[in-house]
Amino acid sequence: MASEIAVNHQEKALALLKADANKIMKLIKVQMDNLTMPQCPLYEEVLDTQMFGLSREIDFAVRLGLVEEREGKALLVSLERELSALHDAFTTK
């Protein structure tokens, strides 16, 4: 029973982190589509702040033992790749 609860908490933690990563992607996409260029200081500020916040969330979940360190790093790397692809697509329009 306790192991089931632990697995459930781990799954919830990873799902929440993925949802936050998805929110960052949507925020940046909206910003790029409607508001600013990627070189804009506001864009960079939002991106830096959001990515830093997510990295701290992941670190906290790892320290609690809810997420494996490799899973957390993989989530950040995946998000960085997606953001880079989005940036490249925007700048080649």
DSSP file (Angstrom, degrees, kcal/mol; ACC not computed):
  #  RESIDUE AA STRUCTURE BP1 BP2  ACC     N-H-->O    O-->H-N    N-H-->O    O-->H-N    TCO  KAPPA ALPHA  PHI   PSI    X-CA   Y-CA   Z-CA
    1    1 A M     >        0   0    0      0, 0.0     4,-2.0     0, 0.0     5,-0.2   0.000 360.0 360.0 360.0 -46.2    0.0    0.0    0.0
    2    2 A A  H  >  +     0   0    0      1,-0.2     4,-2.3     2,-0.2     5,-0.1   0.885 360.0  51.5 -63.7 -38.1    2.8    2.5    0.9
    3    3 A S  H  > S+     0   0    0      2,-0.2     4,-2.4     1,-0.2    -1,-0.2   0.855 107.6  53.1 -68.2 -32.9    4.6    1.7   -2.3
    4    4 A E  H  > S+     0   0    0      2,-0.2     4,-2.3     1,-0.2    -2,-0.2   0.901 109.6  48.6 -65.2 -40.7    1.4    2.3   -4.3
    5    5 A I  H  X S+     0   0    0     -4,-2.0     4,-2.5     2,-0.2    -2,-0.2   0.912 111.0  50.4 -65.3 -42.4    1.1    5.7   -2.6
    6    6 A A  H  X S+     0   0    0     -4,-2.3     4,-2.4     2,-0.2    -2,-0.2   0.921 111.4  47.9 -62.1 -44.1    4.7    6.6   -3.4
    7    7 A V  H  X S+     0   0    0     -4,-2.4     4,-2.6     1,-0.2    -1,-0.2   0.900 110.9  52.0 -63.4 -40.3    4.3    5.6   -7.0
    8    8 A N  H  X S+     0   0    0     -4,-2.3     4,-2.4     1,-0.2    -2,-0.2   0.912 110.5  47.6 -62.4 -43.3    1.1    7.7   -7.2
    9    9 A H  H  X S+     0   0    0     -4,-2.5     4,-2.6     2,-0.2    -1,-0.2   0.893 111.8  50.7 -64.7 -39.5    2.9   10.7   -5.8
   10   10 A Q  H  X S+     0   0    0     -4,-2.4     4,-2.4     2,-0.2    -2,-0.2   0.919 111.0  48.0 -64.7 -42.9    5.8   10.2   -8.2
   11   11 A E  H  X S+     0   0    0     -4,-2.6     4,-2.3     1,-0.2    -2,-0.2   0.906 113.0  48.3 -64.3 -41.2    3.4   10.0  -11.2
   12   12 A K  H  X S+     0   0    0     -4,-2.4     4,-2.5     2,-0.2    -2,-0.2   0.912 110.9  51.0 -64.9 -42.6    1.6   13.1  -10.0
   13   13 A A  H  X S+     0   0    0     -4,-2.6     4,-2.3     1,-0.2    -2,-0.2   0.933 112.4  45.5 -61.4 -46.2    4.8   15.1   -9.5
   14   14 A L  H  X S+     0   0    0     -4,-2.4     4,-2.4    52,-0.3    -1,-0.2   0.900 112.3  51.7 -65.6 -39.9    6.1   14.2  -13.0
   15   15 A A  H  X S+     0   0    0     -4,-2.3     4,-2.2    -5,-0.2    -1,-0.2   0.901 110.4  48.9 -62.9 -40.8    2.7   15.0  -14.5
   16   16 A L  H  X S+     0   0    0     -4,-2.5     4,-2.3     2,-0.2    -2,-0.2   0.899 111.1  49.5 -65.9 -40.9    2.7   18.4  -12.8
   17   17 A L  H  X S+     0   0    0     -4,-2.3     4,-2.2     2,-0.2    -2,-0.2   0.905 111.3  49.2 -64.9 -40.7    6.2   19.2  -14.0
   18   18 A K  H  X S+     0   0    0     -4,-2.4     4,-2.3     2,-0.2    -2,-0.2   0.891 109.8  52.1 -65.2 -38.7    5.3   18.2  -17.5
   19   19 A A  H  X S+     0   0    0     -4,-2.2     4,-2.1     2,-0.2    -2,-0.2   0.905 109.6  49.1 -63.8 -40.8    2.2   20.5  -17.3
   20   20 A D  H  X S+     0   0    0     -4,-2.3     4,-1.9     2,-0.2    -2,-0.2   0.895 110.2  51.0 -65.6 -39.1    4.4   23.4  -16.2
   21   21 A A  H  X S+     0   0    0     -4,-2.2     4,-2.1     1,-0.2    -2,-0.2   0.904 109.7  50.8 -63.1 -40.3    6.8   22.7  -19.0
   22   22 A N  H  X S+     0   0    0     -4,-2.3     4,-2.5     1,-0.2    -2,-0.2   0.879 106.6  54.3 -65.0 -38.1    3.9   22.8  -21.4
   23   23 A K  H  X S+     0   0    0     -4,-2.1     4,-2.6     2,-0.2    -1,-0.2   0.892 107.0  51.5 -62.2 -39.4    2.7   26.1  -20.0
   24   24 A I  H  X S+     0   0    0     -4,-1.9     4,-2.6     2,-0.2     5,-0.2   0.931 109.4  50.1 -63.3 -44.9    6.1   27.6  -20.7
   25   25 A M  H  X S+     0   0    0     -4,-2.1     4,-2.5     1,-0.2    -2,-0.2   0.930 112.6  46.4 -59.0 -46.1    5.9   26.4  -24.3
   26   26 A K  H  X S+     0   0    0     -4,-2.5     4,-2.6     2,-0.2     5,-0.2   0.909 111.9  51.4 -64.3 -42.0    2.5   27.9  -24.8
   27   27 A L  H  X S+     0   0    0     -4,-2.6     4,-2.3     1,-0.2    -2,-0.2   0.927 112.8  44.6 -60.4 -46.4    3.5   31.1  -23.1
   28   28 A I  H  X S+     0   0    0     -4,-2.6     4,-2.6     2,-0.2    -1,-0.2   0.894 112.2  52.3 -67.6 -40.1    6.5   31.5  -25.4
   29   29 A K  H  X S+     0   0    0     -4,-2.5     4,-2.6    -5,-0.2     5,-0.2   0.932 111.6  46.3 -62.3 -45.2    4.6   30.5  -28.5
   30   30 A V  H  X S+     0   0    0     -4,-2.6     4,-2.4     1,-0.2     5,-0.5   0.920 112.8  50.6 -61.8 -43.5    1.9   33.1  -27.8
   31   31 A Q  H  X>S+     0   0    0     -4,-2.3     5,-2.2    -5,-0.2     4,-2.0   0.910 113.8  44.0 -62.0 -42.2    4.6   35.7  -27.1
   32   32 A M  H  <5S+     0   0    0     -4,-2.6    -1,-0.2     1,-0.2    -2,-0.2   0.875 116.3  47.0 -72.1 -36.8    6.4   35.0  -30.3
   33   33 A D  H  <5S+     0   0    0     -4,-2.6    -2,-0.2    -5,-0.2    -1,-0.2   0.846 130.9  13.7 -71.7 -34.1    3.2   34.8  -32.4
   34   34 A N  H  <5S+     0   0    0     -4,-2.4    -3,-0.2    -5,-0.2    -2,-0.2   0.687 127.2  23.8-119.5 -23.1    1.7   38.0  -31.0
   35   35 A L  T  <5S+     0   0    0     -4,-2.0     2,-0.3    -5,-0.5    -3,-0.2   0.856  99.6   8.2-117.7 -61.4    4.0   40.2  -29.1
   36   36 A T      < -     0   0    0     -5,-2.2    -1,-0.3     4,-0.1    -2,-0.1  -0.811  57.9-105.5-136.3 164.4    7.7   40.3  -29.4
   37   37 A M    >   -     0   0    0     -2,-0.3     3,-1.9     1,-0.1     6,-0.3  -0.538  40.9-111.6 -81.5 154.2   10.8   39.1  -31.3
   38   38 A P  T 3  S+     0   0    0      0, 0.0    -1,-0.1     0, 0.0     6,-0.1   0.760 117.2  58.2 -59.9 -24.3   13.0   36.5  -29.6
   39   39 A Q  T 3  S+     0   0    0      4,-0.1    -3,-0.0     5,-0.0     0, 0.0   0.526  80.2 115.7 -83.5  -3.9   15.8   39.1  -29.2
   40   40 A C  S <> S-     0   0    0     -3,-1.9     4,-2.3     1,-0.1     5,-0.2  -0.412  70.8-132.7 -66.8 136.0   13.5   41.3  -27.1
   41   41 A P  H  > S+     0   0    0      0, 0.0     4,-2.6     0, 0.0     5,-0.2   0.849 107.3  55.6 -58.2 -34.7   14.6   41.7  -23.5
   42   42 A L  H  > S+     0   0    0      2,-0.2     4,-2.5     1,-0.2     5,-0.2   0.929 107.7  48.5 -63.9 -44.5   11.0   41.0  -22.3
   43   43 A Y  H  > S+     0   0    0     -6,-0.3     4,-2.6     1,-0.2     5,-0.2   0.940 114.0  46.2 -58.1 -49.0   11.0   37.7  -24.1
   44   44 A E  H  X S+     0   0    0     -4,-2.3     4,-2.8     1,-0.2     5,-0.2   0.882 111.7  51.7 -63.9 -38.6   14.4   36.7  -22.7
   45   45 A E  H  X S+     0   0    0     -4,-2.6     4,-2.5    -5,-0.2     5,-0.2   0.928 112.1  45.3 -63.7 -46.4   13.3   37.8  -19.2
   46   46 A V  H  X S+     0   0    0     -4,-2.5     4,-2.9     2,-0.2     5,-0.3   0.940 115.1  47.7 -63.6 -47.1   10.2   35.7  -19.3
   47   47 A L  H  X S+     0   0    0     -4,-2.6     4,-2.8    -5,-0.2     5,-0.3   0.938 113.6  46.7 -60.8 -48.0   11.9   32.7  -20.7
   48   48 A D  H  X S+     0   0    0     -4,-2.8     4,-2.5    -5,-0.2    -1,-0.2   0.920 114.9  47.1 -60.5 -44.5   14.8   32.9  -18.2
   49   49 A T  H  X S+     0   0    0     -4,-2.5     4,-2.5    -5,-0.2    -2,-0.2   0.931 114.8  45.3 -64.6 -46.0   12.4   33.4  -15.3
   50   50 A Q  H  X S+     0   0    0     -4,-2.9     4,-2.5    -5,-0.2    -2,-0.2   0.921 114.8  47.2 -65.7 -44.0   10.1   30.5  -16.3
   51   51 A M  H  X S+     0   0    0     -4,-2.8     4,-2.4    -5,-0.3    -1,-0.2   0.900 112.4  50.0 -65.8 -39.9   13.0   28.1  -17.1
   52   52 A F  H  X S+     0   0    0     -4,-2.5     4,-2.1    -5,-0.3    -2,-0.2   0.932 110.8  50.0 -62.8 -44.5   14.6   29.0  -13.8
   53   53 A G  H  X S+     0   0    0     -4,-2.5     4,-2.2     1,-0.2    -2,-0.2   0.917 111.5  47.8 -60.0 -44.4   11.4   28.4  -11.9
   54   54 A L  H  X S+     0   0    0     -4,-2.5     4,-2.6     1,-0.2    -1,-0.2   0.903 109.5  53.0 -64.6 -40.3   10.8   25.0  -13.6
   55   55 A S  H  X S+     0   0    0     -4,-2.4     4,-2.4     1,-0.2    -1,-0.2   0.880 109.6  49.3 -63.6 -35.6   14.4   23.9  -12.9
   56   56 A R  H  X S+     0   0    0     -4,-2.1     4,-2.4     2,-0.2    -1,-0.2   0.891 110.0  51.0 -69.2 -39.2   13.9   24.8   -9.2
   57   57 A E  H  X S+     0   0    0     -4,-2.2     4,-2.5     2,-0.2    -2,-0.2   0.929 111.8  47.5 -60.6 -45.2   10.6   22.8   -9.1
   58   58 A I  H  X S+     0   0    0     -4,-2.6     4,-2.5     1,-0.2    -2,-0.2   0.924 110.7  51.3 -63.5 -44.3   12.4   19.8  -10.7
   59   59 A D  H  X S+     0   0    0     -4,-2.4     4,-2.6     1,-0.2    -1,-0.2   0.909 110.7  49.1 -58.3 -42.9   15.2   20.1   -8.2
   60   60 A F  H  X S+     0   0    0     -4,-2.4     4,-1.8     2,-0.2    -1,-0.2   0.925 111.4  48.4 -63.6 -45.1   12.8   20.2   -5.3
   61   61 A A  H  X>S+     0   0    0     -4,-2.5     5,-2.5     1,-0.2     6,-1.1   0.874 112.0  50.2 -64.3 -36.8   10.9   17.1   -6.7
   62   62 A V  H ><5S+     0   0    0     -4,-2.5     3,-1.1     4,-0.2    -2,-0.2   0.931 109.2  50.8 -65.5 -45.2   14.2   15.3   -7.1
   63   63 A R  H 3<5S+     0   0    0     -4,-2.6    -2,-0.2     1,-0.3    -1,-0.2   0.831 109.2  51.5 -63.6 -31.1   15.3   16.1   -3.5
   64   64 A L  H 3<5S-     0   0    0     -4,-1.8    -1,-0.3    -5,-0.2    -2,-0.2   0.607 115.1-118.7 -78.3 -11.0   12.0   14.8   -2.2
   65   65 A G  T <<5S+     0   0    0     -3,-1.1    -3,-0.2    -4,-0.5    -2,-0.1   0.674  83.5 117.2  81.6  17.2   12.5   11.6   -4.2
   66   66 A L  S   <S+     0   0    0     -5,-2.5     2,-0.4     1,-0.2   -52,-0.3   0.730  76.5  31.7 -87.6 -23.7    9.4   12.1   -6.3
   67   67 A V  S    S-     0   0    0     -6,-1.1    -2,-0.3    -9,-0.1    -1,-0.2  -0.997  84.2-117.7-136.1 137.6   11.3   12.4   -9.6
   68   68 A E     >  -     0   0    0     -2,-0.4     4,-2.1     1,-0.1     3,-0.4  -0.481  27.1-123.3 -69.5 144.1   14.5   10.7  -10.7
   69   69 A E  H  > S+     0   0    0      1,-0.2     4,-2.6     2,-0.2     5,-0.2   0.887 112.5  53.7 -56.8 -40.6   17.2   13.2  -11.5
   70   70 A R  H  > S+     0   0    0      1,-0.2     4,-2.2     2,-0.2    -1,-0.2   0.858 107.3  51.4 -64.9 -34.6   17.6   11.8  -15.0
   71   71 A E  H  > S+     0   0    0     -3,-0.4     4,-2.1     2,-0.2    -1,-0.2   0.913 110.8  48.3 -66.5 -42.5   13.8   12.3  -15.6
   72   72 A G  H  X S+     0   0    0     -4,-2.1     4,-2.0     2,-0.2    -2,-0.2   0.926 113.3  46.2 -63.5 -45.5   14.0   15.9  -14.5
   73   73 A K  H  X S+     0   0    0     -4,-2.6     4,-2.7     1,-0.2     5,-0.2   0.897 110.8  53.7 -64.2 -39.5   17.0   16.7  -16.6
   74   74 A A  H  X S+     0   0    0     -4,-2.2     4,-2.5    -5,-0.2    -1,-0.2   0.881 107.0  52.1 -63.0 -37.9   15.4   15.0  -19.6
   75   75 A L  H  X S+     0   0    0     -4,-2.1     4,-2.3     2,-0.2    -1,-0.2   0.927 111.7  45.5 -63.9 -45.3   12.3   17.2  -19.1
   76   76 A L  H  X S+     0   0    0     -4,-2.0     4,-2.7     2,-0.2    -2,-0.2   0.916 113.6  49.2 -64.0 -43.4   14.4   20.4  -19.2
   77   77 A V  H  X S+     0   0    0     -4,-2.7     4,-2.3     2,-0.2    -2,-0.2   0.910 111.3  50.2 -63.0 -42.2   16.5   19.2  -22.2
   78   78 A S  H  X S+     0   0    0     -4,-2.5     4,-2.4    -5,-0.2    -1,-0.2   0.920 111.9  47.3 -62.1 -44.8   13.3   18.3  -24.1
   79   79 A L  H  X S+     0   0    0     -4,-2.3     4,-2.8     1,-0.2     5,-0.2   0.911 110.7  51.9 -64.2 -42.3   11.8   21.7  -23.3
   80   80 A E  H  X S+     0   0    0     -4,-2.7     4,-2.2     1,-0.2    -1,-0.2   0.893 110.2  49.4 -61.7 -39.4   15.0   23.5  -24.3
   81   81 A R  H  X S+     0   0    0     -4,-2.3     4,-2.6     2,-0.2    -2,-0.2   0.930 111.8  48.0 -64.3 -45.1   15.0   21.6  -27.6
   82   82 A E  H  X S+     0   0    0     -4,-2.4     4,-2.5     1,-0.2    -2,-0.2   0.914 112.5  48.7 -62.1 -43.0   11.3   22.5  -28.3
   83   83 A L  H  X S+     0   0    0     -4,-2.8     4,-2.6     2,-0.2    -1,-0.2   0.887 110.8  50.9 -64.8 -38.2   12.0   26.2  -27.5
   84   84 A S  H  X S+     0   0    0     -4,-2.2     4,-2.7    -5,-0.2    -2,-0.2   0.917 111.1  47.8 -64.7 -43.1   15.0   26.2  -29.7
   85   85 A A  H  X S+     0   0    0     -4,-2.6     4,-2.5     2,-0.2    -2,-0.2   0.900 112.6  49.3 -64.2 -40.4   13.0   24.7  -32.6
   86   86 A L  H  X S+     0   0    0     -4,-2.5     4,-2.2     2,-0.2    -2,-0.2   0.918 111.8  48.8 -64.0 -43.6   10.2   27.2  -32.0
   87   87 A H  H  X S+     0   0    0     -4,-2.6     4,-2.5     2,-0.2    -2,-0.2   0.923 112.0  48.9 -60.8 -46.0   12.7   30.1  -32.0
   88   88 A D  H  X S+     0   0    0     -4,-2.7     4,-1.2     1,-0.2    -2,-0.2   0.903 111.0  50.1 -62.3 -41.8   14.3   28.8  -35.2
   89   89 A A  H  < S+     0   0    0     -4,-2.5    -1,-0.2     1,-0.2    -2,-0.2   0.889 112.2  48.1 -64.2 -38.6   10.9   28.5  -36.9
   90   90 A F  H >< S+     0   0    0     -4,-2.2     3,-1.2     1,-0.2    -2,-0.2   0.913 111.1  48.9 -68.6 -42.6   10.0   32.0  -35.8
   91   91 A T  H 3< S+     0   0    0     -4,-2.5    -1,-0.2     1,-0.2    -2,-0.2   0.676 109.1  53.1 -75.9 -15.3   13.3   33.6  -37.0
   92   92 A T  T 3<        0   0    0     -4,-1.2    -1,-0.2     1,-0.2    -2,-0.2   0.343 360.0 360.0 -99.1   6.9   13.1   31.9  -40.4
   93   93 A K    <         0   0    0     -3,-1.2    -1,-0.2    -4,-0.2    -2,-0.1   0.506 360.0 360.0 -63.3 360.0    9.5   33.2  -41.2
